[in-house]
Amino acid sequence: MAKNSSLVSKGHISGAGLWKTFLASILVLACGLTVLLLATAQGNAFTTETLRRTEVAGTPSLVPELSVYDAEGNQNTLLQVLADGDKVWIVDFVYTRCQTICTALGSVFQQLQEQIRLRGLDDKVGLLSVSFDPAHDTSDALRIYRDRLRMDPAIWRVVSLSSPLDRRQLLDAFGIIVIPAPLGEFEHNAALHLVSGAGLLFRIVDYDDATRALDTALATAP
């Protein structure tokens, strides 16, 4: 009997140990899931860009008041440009020497410009291309870029930063990542950024989803 009691006792201790280990594992797993959910906006974001889009959709952010110039050399702040015409703007980020993603963005904006013109929406939606390469994108470079893409100034404008020192603030505000590439070029992500006339960035859409960008802009236009 003593021997059997000892076995029962050992079995009880062993079972209790396994149970404690199981509970500890569950606790670690729960903590890990909590950290993951917090880090990915409740599981809705698994990349930096997706997280940025989720944040903007939930809490629109004010565009920084940075100095810019246009193809004619006129100086304004970015907020002043956006306030012109009381419309919603679809904004992209380019540099005029780009032969890769900027070419695709230019084609998308040409299509959007045509849709805006045909549907008579120029009083509701505008297009704005912002260069993040002020060292090269002078007013002359912007003018050549504008003419090459056949921008209608009533619909589509292009500006560049007045100071290279403002580039980091601009890119961070819109979630743009720019990496230097060979021959003085850049690699960068691309999207369509919807900004209100009051300068609030409220939505970021894939650059190849122009229809959604235009529909969203119209739904929120004054």
C-alpha positions in Angstrom: 0.0 0.0 0.0 2.8 2.4 0.9 4.4 1.7 -2.5 1.1 2.4 -4.4 0.6 5.6 -2.3 4.1 6.8 -3.3 3.3 6.2 -7.0 0.0 8.1 -6.7 1.8 11.0 -5.0 4.6 11.1 -7.6 1.9 11.0 -10.4 0.1 13.8 -8.7 3.2 16.0 -8.5 4.1 15.1 -12.1 0.6 16.1 -13.3 0.7 19.3 -11.4 4.1 20.2 -13.0 2.8 19.5 -16.5 -0.3 21.6 -15.8 1.9 24.6 -14.6 4.0 24.3 -17.7 1.0 24.3 -19.9 -0.4 27.4 -18.2 2.9 29.1 -18.5 3.0 28.3 -22.2 -0.5 29.7 -22.7 0.5 32.9 -20.9 3.6 33.4 -23.0 1.5 32.7 -26.2 -1.1 35.2 -25.1 1.5 37.9 -24.3 3.1 37.3 -27.7 -0.2 37.6 -29.5 -0.9 40.9 -27.6 2.4 42.3 -28.6 1.8 41.3 -32.3 -1.7 42.8 -32.3 -0.4 46.1 -30.9 2.5 46.2 -33.3 0.3 45.5 -36.3 -2.7 47.7 -35.5 -4.9 44.8 -34.2 -3.7 42.5 -36.9 -4.6 44.8 -39.8 -1.0 45.7 -40.8 2.0 43.5 -41.4 4.2 46.0 -43.3 5.3 49.5 -42.6 3.3 50.9 -45.6 0.1 49.0 -44.6 0.4 50.2 -41.1 0.8 53.8 -42.4 -2.3 53.4 -44.5 -4.3 52.1 -41.6 -3.2 54.9 -39.3 -4.1 57.6 -41.9 -7.5 56.1 -42.6 -8.2 56.0 -38.8 -6.7 59.4 -38.0 -6.0 61.9 -40.8 -2.8 63.9 -40.4 -2.0 67.5 -41.3 0.4 68.0 -44.1 3.5 70.0 -43.0 3.7 73.6 -44.1 6.8 73.4 -46.3 7.9 75.9 -48.9 7.6 74.7 -52.5 7.9 76.3 -56.0 6.2 75.4 -59.3 7.2 75.2 -62.9 7.0 79.0 -63.2 9.2 79.6 -60.2 6.3 80.8 -58.0 6.9 80.2 -54.3 4.1 79.0 -52.0 3.7 76.7 -49.0 2.4 73.2 -49.7 -0.7 74.0 -47.6 -1.4 77.1 -49.8 -1.2 75.0 -52.9 -3.6 72.4 -51.5 -6.0 75.2 -50.3 -6.3 76.6 -53.9 -9.7 75.8 -55.3 -11.3 74.1 -52.2 -11.0 70.6 -53.7 -9.7 67.2 -52.8 -6.2 66.4 -54.2 -4.7 63.2 -55.3 -1.0 63.5 -54.6 2.0 61.5 -55.8 5.8 61.8 -55.2 8.3 61.8 -58.1 11.6 63.1 -59.4 11.7 64.2 -63.0 14.7 62.1 -64.0 13.0 58.8 -62.9 12.5 56.2 -65.7 10.8 53.5 -63.6 8.0 53.9 -61.1 7.5 57.6 -61.8 6.7 56.7 -65.4 3.9 54.4 -64.2 2.7 57.2 -61.9 2.7 59.6 -64.8 0.6 57.3 -66.9 -1.9 56.9 -64.0 -2.2 60.7 -63.5 -2.7 61.1 -67.3 -5.6 58.7 -67.1 -7.0 60.5 -64.0 -6.6 63.9 -65.7 -8.6 62.6 -68.7 -11.4 61.3 -66.4 -11.5 64.5 -64.5 -11.7 66.6 -67.7 -14.3 64.4 -69.4 -16.5 64.3 -66.3 -16.2 68.0 -65.5 -14.7 67.3 -62.1 -11.9 69.9 -62.1 -13.7 72.0 -59.4 -13.8 69.0 -57.1 -10.6 67.0 -57.6 -7.1 68.1 -58.4 -3.8 66.2 -59.1 -0.5 67.3 -57.5 2.9 65.8 -58.2 5.5 66.7 -55.6 9.2 66.3 -56.4 11.5 65.2 -53.5 14.6 66.0 -55.6 15.0 69.8 -55.4 18.7 69.6 -56.1 17.9 68.6 -59.7 14.2 69.5 -60.1 14.5 73.3 -60.7 11.6 75.2 -62.2 13.0 74.5 -65.7 13.1 70.8 -65.0 9.5 70.9 -63.7 8.4 72.8 -66.8 9.9 70.2 -69.1 8.3 67.5 -67.0 4.9 69.3 -67.1 5.1 69.7 -70.9 6.2 66.1 -71.5 3.2 64.7 -69.6 0.8 67.3 -71.1 -0.4 68.5 -67.7 -3.5 70.7 -67.8 -2.7 73.3 -65.1 -6.4 73.6 -64.2 -6.3 70.0 -63.1 -2.7 68.8 -62.6 0.2 70.7 -61.0 3.8 69.9 -60.2 5.9 71.4 -57.4 9.3 70.8 -55.8 10.6 71.5 -52.4 12.4 74.9 -51.9 14.8 73.4 -49.5 16.5 70.0 -49.5 16.5 70.2 -45.7 12.7 69.7 -45.7 12.8 66.4 -47.6 12.9 64.2 -44.6 9.9 65.9 -43.0 7.9 65.7 -46.3 8.6 62.0 -46.8 7.9 61.0 -43.2 4.5 62.9 -43.3 3.4 60.8 -46.3 5.2 57.5 -45.6 7.5 57.7 -48.6 10.7 55.7 -48.4 13.5 56.9 -50.7 16.8 55.0 -51.2 19.7 56.4 -53.2 20.4 54.3 -56.3 23.3 54.3 -58.8 23.9 57.2 -61.2 22.3 59.6 -58.8 18.8 58.1 -59.0 16.4 56.8 -56.3 14.4 53.8 -55.5 11.1 54.7 -53.8 7.7 53.4 -53.0 4.6 54.8 -54.7 1.0 55.4 -53.9 -1.9 57.8 -54.4 -2.4 60.1 -51.4 -5.7 61.8 -50.9 -5.5 65.2 -49.2 -8.3 67.6 -48.4 -8.1 71.3 -49.2 -7.5 71.9 -45.5 -4.3 69.9 -45.9 -5.4 66.7 -44.2 -4.0 63.4 -45.5 -6.9 61.0 -45.1 -6.4 58.1 -47.4 -3.6 56.2 -49.2 -4.5 54.0 -52.2 -2.4 51.7 -54.4 -1.1 53.7 -57.4 -2.6 51.2 -59.8 -6.1 51.6 -58.3 -6.9 55.0 -59.9 -10.7 54.4 -60.0 -10.8 53.8 -56.3 -8.8 56.9 -55.6 -11.0 59.1 -57.8 -14.2 57.6 -56.3 -12.9 58.2 -52.8 -11.9 61.8 -53.6 -15.4 62.5 -55.0 -17.1 61.0 -52.0 -15.3 63.4 -49.7 -15.1 66.5 -52.0 -17.0 69.7 -50.9 
